[in-house]
Amino acid sequence: MPDIAATDVSEALPGTAPLSGANAAALAADGMTTGTQRAGVDAWRAGASGGFRQRLRDYVTLTKPRIISLLLVTTAAPMFIAVGGWPDGWTLLWTMIGGYLMAGGANAINMYMDRDIDARMPRTALRPIPSGRMSPGHVLGFGMALGAVAFALFGALVNLLAAVLALGGLLFYVFVYTRWLKRTSPQNIVIGGAAGAFPPLVGWAAATGEVTLTALYMFLIVFFWTPPHFWALALVKQKDYGRVGVPMAPNVWGERETMRQMGVYTGILVAVTLVPLTYGGMGLVYGVSAALLGGWFLYDVLRLLRSRGSFTQPAWALYRNSLLYLALLFCAMAVDGMVPFGRMNGGRDMVMLRSPELSVSVDASR
């Protein structure tokens, strides 16, 4: 394993932009760094002396735990709404473990596929592959193994529908977003971002063996939340994306048009969050929370739109706050599931999909 404290990343990977120890130290002092970037800086500080513990940290870094923590919130909350209270403890546990493994596998495969551009971007150049701490083949095998274990766990201990949906999220992220759209279209994060909207479907299916209309609205909430969330980061990091030829919205449409699109998607998002109230999918606790949180999100977007001169700080604040927004919104859903009052029509829901094994039992009971 190379001593990154004494070696530029460009020396480990020919043709990449240099990232010296001094530059890494500067990244460490930068207040606007991502979780994986900070993990890379920690690895740089540890250097070759990190040993087993550094290798373990690298495995964790490959899974992007900070991102997965939010995905697990959007997986667990629907389970509370679906059953109208606390879900079965074992089902919740295995769903969280399987969800982490599946998302972690997708993230590791993503790092394998993006290893060329990661090596040329300061915020990703210290990841395990571009830094030389892990080989590409090793990372790919690790990601595939996590995905396979997760699918088997879901299928054996939860249900087949949850397993298929979880695997579908991985495949969509790897092939539709990473392999196809990310490098070809400014719509990459819009269409490809749907991969991050699969967890609510997985959670609902895990708890009930079904996917209903309310679960689909949860999918849409994450889907419409993703563009303003990620474009806020893209505005801050647009030079990095431009350097490696990734057509993120600010590089193609321009900064102001990207901000305008963020406003459009945020307006749609707030409207979609309120739709489940109209047919009883969610109740008063969620409704009040969604309205207040939506107003907060809109305020941050308008603050960015009204910025003059430098927009870095409001964009970065929007990026951070959008993470908290989604977490709080889904926590409000979970509370609403445990305190189900103020729902119209008795909370009736429409079944859209049913797990195969459950379908057989339903048919047999008729």
MITORDREN-933759 format. One record per residue (C-alpha): residue number from 1; x, y, z. Coordinates in steps of 0.001 Angstrom, whole numbers, plus 500000, padded with zeros to 6 digits. Last residue first. Layout:
% MITORDREN-933759
<NUM; <X; Y; Z>>
...
***
This chain:
% MITORDREN-933759
<366; <439330; 482964; 497904>>
<365; <441914; 481910; 500505>>
<364; <444103; 480174; 497933>>
<363; <444395; 483347; 495872>>
<362; <445601; 485293; 498899>>
<361; <448117; 482577; 499818>>
<360; <449518; 482484; 496292>>
<359; <449761; 486274; 496125>>
<358; <451698; 486279; 499411>>
<357; <454351; 483984; 497946>>
<356; <454581; 486143; 494834>>
<355; <454935; 489461; 496739>>
<354; <452126; 491871; 495883>>
<353; <452189; 494972; 493718>>
<352; <449838; 497973; 493312>>
<351; <447629; 497626; 496387>>
<350; <445375; 500676; 496889>>
<349; <445129; 502331; 500274>>
<348; <442288; 503276; 502592>>
<347; <443261; 505489; 505524>>
<346; <439806; 505611; 507110>>
<345; <438471; 507808; 504345>>
<344; <440495; 510793; 505564>>
<343; <443169; 510483; 508221>>
<342; <443268; 512785; 511243>>
<341; <444640; 510113; 513536>>
<340; <447213; 507356; 513116>>
<339; <449703; 507817; 515975>>
<338; <452221; 505045; 515248>>
<337; <452104; 505599; 511486>>
<336; <452186; 509365; 511966>>
<335; <455354; 508952; 514029>>
<334; <456946; 506996; 511179>>
<333; <455848; 509580; 508609>>
<332; <457274; 512376; 510771>>
<331; <460568; 510468; 510776>>
<330; <460313; 510429; 506980>>
<329; <459988; 514214; 506836>>
<328; <462736; 514694; 509425>>
<327; <465225; 512625; 507403>>
<326; <464251; 514348; 504161>>
<325; <464674; 517825; 505612>>
<324; <467939; 516955; 507380>>
<323; <469503; 515953; 504066>>
<322; <468061; 519053; 502417>>
<321; <469662; 521176; 505139>>
<320; <473157; 520087; 504142>>
<319; <472669; 520746; 500418>>
<318; <470780; 523989; 501063>>
<317; <473588; 525250; 503316>>
<316; <476126; 524403; 500596>>
<315; <474111; 526308; 498022>>
<314; <473623; 529264; 500399>>
<313; <477395; 529345; 501093>>
<312; <478582; 528941; 497508>>
<311; <476269; 531508; 495915>>
<310; <478920; 534202; 495398>>
<309; <477658; 537313; 493617>>
<308; <473954; 537716; 494191>>
<307; <471789; 535220; 496015>>
<306; <468066; 535465; 495344>>
<305; <467819; 531956; 493891>>
<304; <469795; 530519; 496817>>
<303; <467519; 532168; 499355>>
<302; <464547; 530940; 497339>>
<301; <465873; 527372; 497638>>
<300; <466411; 527719; 501396>>
<299; <462929; 529173; 501893>>
<298; <461380; 526395; 499815>>
<297; <462992; 523779; 502072>>
<296; <461710; 525510; 505198>>
<295; <458201; 525819; 503780>>
<294; <458271; 522125; 502892>>
<293; <459326; 521288; 506444>>
<292; <456354; 523173; 507853>>
<291; <453837; 521690; 505403>>
<290; <455231; 518153; 505709>>
<289; <455178; 518340; 509523>>
<288; <451570; 519510; 509625>>
<287; <450520; 516753; 507226>>
<286; <452544; 514020; 508953>>
<285; <450889; 514578; 512291>>
<284; <447498; 515064; 510615>>
<283; <447329; 511779; 508777>>
<282; <448784; 509750; 505943>>
<281; <447346; 507637; 503138>>
<280; <443953; 509112; 503865>>
<279; <442970; 510118; 500335>>
<278; <443903; 513798; 500308>>
<277; <446652; 513560; 502916>>
<276; <448774; 511392; 500600>>
<275; <448972; 514411; 498208>>
<274; <450844; 516706; 500624>>
<273; <454376; 515458; 499940>>
<272; <453666; 515669; 496198>>
<271; <452965; 519406; 496411>>
<270; <456193; 520072; 498320>>
<269; <458163; 518055; 495777>>
<268; <456605; 519811; 492781>>
<267; <457620; 523182; 494209>>
<266; <461094; 521843; 494967>>
<265; <461436; 520550; 491414>>
<264; <460590; 523963; 489972>>
<263; <462921; 525828; 492353>>
<262; <465784; 523489; 491549>>
<261; <465102; 524108; 487862>>
<260; <465532; 527840; 488486>>
<259; <468799; 527188; 490317>>
<258; <470050; 525126; 487388>>
<257; <469048; 527915; 485011>>
<256; <471022; 530367; 487126>>
<255; <474173; 528246; 487252>>
<254; <474443; 527334; 483602>>
<253; <472584; 524700; 481613>>
<252; <475528; 522427; 480809>>
<251; <478090; 522911; 483594>>
<250; <475440; 523762; 486200>>
<249; <473398; 520655; 485227>>
<248; <476156; 518072; 485579>>
<247; <477713; 516936; 482321>>
<246; <480665; 514905; 483684>>
<245; <483705; 515918; 481645>>
<244; <486393; 515326; 484264>>
<243; <487341; 518958; 484799>>
<242; <483726; 520098; 484466>>
<241; <482687; 517849; 487343>>
<240; <485410; 519254; 489585>>
<239; <484607; 522811; 488534>>
<238; <480944; 522208; 489337>>
<237; <481627; 521291; 492979>>
<236; <479576; 524014; 494701>>
<235; <476835; 524079; 492084>>
<234; <476889; 520270; 491910>>
<233; <476265; 520098; 495667>>
<232; <473096; 522186; 495316>>
<231; <472310; 520121; 492229>>
<230; <472219; 517046; 494464>>
<229; <469484; 518234; 496807>>
<228; <467474; 520157; 494224>>
<227; <467499; 517090; 491922>>
<226; <466945; 514390; 494626>>
<225; <463799; 515701; 496325>>
<224; <461619; 514911; 493302>>
<223; <462559; 511201; 493368>>
<222; <462542; 510995; 497177>>
<221; <458950; 512224; 497267>>
<220; <458036; 510126; 494233>>
<219; <459060; 506888; 495981>>
<218; <457038; 507955; 499010>>
<217; <454092; 508467; 496672>>
<216; <454605; 504917; 495410>>
<215; <454476; 503623; 498982>>
<214; <451168; 505441; 499458>>
<213; <449748; 503773; 496348>>
<212; <450617; 500319; 497676>>
<211; <453541; 497912; 497390>>
<210; <452934; 494571; 499073>>
<209; <454635; 491915; 501197>>
<208; <453559; 493921; 504232>>
<207; <456627; 495002; 506219>>
<206; <459293; 494147; 503655>>
<205; <457217; 495558; 500806>>
<204; <456861; 498886; 502611>>
<203; <460569; 499016; 503396>>
<202; <461633; 498076; 499868>>
<201; <459299; 500641; 498299>>
<200; <460643; 503322; 500627>>
<199; <464212; 502238; 499726>>
<198; <463714; 502536; 495913>>
<197; <463927; 506333; 495720>>
<196; <467726; 506421; 495639>>
<195; <467687; 504607; 492307>>
<194; <465344; 507293; 490981>>
<193; <468392; 509559; 490922>>
<192; <469248; 508120; 487542>>
<191; <466354; 509979; 485948>>
<190; <466899; 513375; 487573>>
<189; <470598; 513014; 488483>>
<188; <471595; 512162; 484951>>
<187; <469349; 514757; 483285>>
<186; <472519; 516691; 482446>>
<185; <473218; 513792; 480057>>
<184; <476072; 511516; 478932>>
<183; <478520; 510813; 481749>>
<182; <476065; 510164; 484564>>
<181; <473389; 508748; 482275>>
<180; <474780; 505379; 481202>>
<179; <477100; 503443; 483521>>
<178; <476514; 505337; 486762>>
<177; <472816; 506183; 486476>>
<176; <471161; 503433; 484422>>
<175; <473666; 500635; 485020>>
<174; <474859; 500947; 488613>>
<173; <472001; 502869; 490200>>
<172; <469271; 500972; 488354>>
<171; <470922; 497629; 489136>>
<170; <471202; 498437; 492836>>
<169; <467625; 499714; 493102>>
<168; <466334; 496649; 491272>>
<167; <468194; 494435; 493741>>
<166; <466288; 496090; 496580>>
<165; <462997; 495765; 494683>>
<164; <463615; 492082; 493944>>
<163; <464505; 491270; 497568>>
<162; <461518; 493210; 498944>>
<161; <459236; 491292; 496578>>
<160; <460835; 487975; 497579>>
<159; <460180; 488286; 501292>>
<158; <462023; 488955; 504566>>
<157; <464338; 486219; 505867>>
<156; <465213; 484067; 502853>>
<155; <464708; 486463; 499952>>
<154; <465967; 489511; 501791>>
<153; <469066; 487685; 503042>>
<152; <469784; 486170; 499632>>
<151; <469494; 489577; 497958>>
<150; <471759; 491172; 500575>>
<149; <474387; 488446; 500230>>
<148; <474441; 488885; 496451>>
<147; <474702; 492676; 496684>>
<146; <477517; 492526; 499228>>
<145; <479408; 490024; 497085>>
<144; <479041; 492214; 494002>>
<143; <480457; 495205; 495861>>
<142; <483418; 493261; 497262>>
<141; <484202; 491740; 493887>>
<140; <484213; 495185; 492270>>
<139; <486458; 496568; 495022>>
<138; <488968; 493728; 494629>>
<137; <488979; 494108; 490867>>
<136; <489695; 497835; 491130>>
<135; <492700; 497283; 493444>>
<134; <492702; 498785; 496925>>
<133; <494991; 501298; 498689>>
<132; <496083; 502846; 495390>>
<131; <494715; 506315; 496185>>
<130; <492486; 506105; 493120>>
<129; <490955; 502827; 494404>>
<128; <490491; 503497; 498151>>
<127; <489103; 507049; 497864>>
<126; <491641; 509845; 498220>>
<125; <490982; 511316; 494772>>
<124; <487263; 511772; 495522>>
<123; <486991; 515425; 496658>>
<122; <490059; 516427; 494635>>
<121; <488641; 515073; 491347>>
<120; <490984; 513411; 488855>>
<119; <491283; 509984; 490501>>
<118; <487525; 509821; 490956>>
<117; <487142; 510280; 487192>>
<116; <488957; 507056; 486390>>
<115; <487593; 505086; 489368>>
<114; <483989; 505782; 488432>>
<113; <483065; 502169; 487631>>
<112; <484812; 500751; 490706>>
<111; <483449; 503482; 492955>>
<110; <479942; 502745; 491675>>
<109; <480466; 499049; 492376>>
<108; <481260; 499991; 495989>>
<107; <478191; 502227; 496204>>
<106; <475890; 499518; 494862>>
<105; <477307; 496986; 497322>>
<104; <476788; 499408; 500188>>
<103; <473195; 499971; 499109>>
<102; <472573; 496219; 499092>>
<101; <474437; 495593; 502356>>
<100; <472749; 498464; 504170>>
<99; <469306; 497444; 502968>>
<98; <469884; 493824; 503959>>
<97; <470910; 494856; 507463>>
<96; <468010; 497287; 507825>>
<95; <465520; 494788; 506372>>
<94; <466869; 492041; 508620>>
<93; <466338; 494196; 511714>>
<92; <462877; 495453; 510737>>
<91; <461690; 491932; 509931>>
<90; <463088; 490691; 513230>>
<89; <461314; 493443; 515180>>
<88; <457923; 493045; 513519>>
<87; <456735; 496518; 512604>>
<86; <455769; 499055; 515269>>
<85; <452578; 500912; 514434>>
<84; <450109; 501245; 511565>>
<83; <451559; 498311; 509620>>
<82; <452441; 500236; 506461>>
<81; <453096; 503485; 508301>>
<80; <455746; 501954; 510540>>
<79; <457383; 500096; 507644>>
<78; <457424; 503301; 505593>>
<77; <459757; 504877; 508192>>
<76; <462363; 502097; 508024>>
<75; <463436; 502388; 504392>>
<74; <463606; 506182; 504191>>
<73; <465630; 506166; 507421>>
<72; <467858; 503446; 505983>>
<71; <468545; 505563; 502914>>
<70; <469606; 508427; 505186>>
<69; <472172; 506234; 506955>>
<68; <473264; 504879; 503581>>
<67; <474646; 508251; 502514>>
<66; <476796; 508562; 505615>>
<65; <477826; 504914; 505305>>
<64; <479401; 505283; 501846>>
<63; <479820; 501497; 501242>>
<62; <483378; 501874; 499967>>
<61; <484239; 503897; 503073>>
<60; <483367; 500898; 505285>>
<59; <485781; 498711; 503337>>
<58; <488389; 501465; 503592>>
<57; <487935; 501685; 507354>>
<56; <488588; 497938; 507595>>
<55; <491752; 498336; 505508>>
<54; <492851; 501170; 507804>>
<53; <492246; 498990; 510852>>
<52; <494247; 496162; 509347>>
<51; <497315; 498270; 508674>>
<50; <497129; 502054; 509105>>
<49; <500898; 502443; 508912>>
<48; <500758; 502935; 505156>>
<47; <499226; 506367; 505549>>
<46; <496998; 507186; 508544>>
<45; <496780; 510847; 507519>>
<44; <495864; 509882; 503975>>
<43; <493198; 507526; 505331>>
<42; <491725; 510341; 507432>>
<41; <491724; 512560; 504346>>
<40; <489906; 509843; 502438>>
<39; <487266; 509563; 505170>>
<38; <486848; 513347; 504999>>
<37; <486263; 513101; 501258>>
<36; <483805; 510259; 501732>>
<35; <481798; 512396; 504151>>
<34; <481801; 515426; 501874>>
<33; <483878; 518536; 502418>>
<32; <482788; 522129; 502883>>
<31; <484686; 523175; 506010>>
<30; <488052; 522747; 504326>>
<29; <490794; 522047; 506837>>
<28; <491139; 518414; 505809>>
<27; <491090; 519453; 502187>>
<26; <494070; 521718; 502834>>
<25; <495905; 518810; 504406>>
<24; <495166; 516783; 501297>>
<23; <496618; 519568; 499188>>
<22; <499762; 519627; 501290>>
<21; <500053; 515858; 501037>>
<20; <499867; 516182; 497297>>
<19; <496933; 515671; 494984>>
<18; <498175; 515698; 491429>>
<17; <495620; 515401; 488606>>
<16; <495538; 511979; 487006>>
<15; <497493; 510864; 483957>>
<14; <499362; 508071; 485684>>
<13; <497642; 506577; 488753>>
<12; <499958; 506023; 491723>>
<11; <502152; 508993; 490822>>
<10; <499122; 511164; 490153>>
<9; <497893; 510415; 493676>>
<8; <500928; 512323; 494877>>
<7; <503184; 510432; 497273>>
<6; <504538; 511229; 500755>>
<5; <501355; 511191; 502826>>
<4; <499926; 508704; 500398>>
<3; <502384; 506029; 501494>>
<2; <501577; 503347; 498973>>
<1; <500000; 500000; 500000>>
***
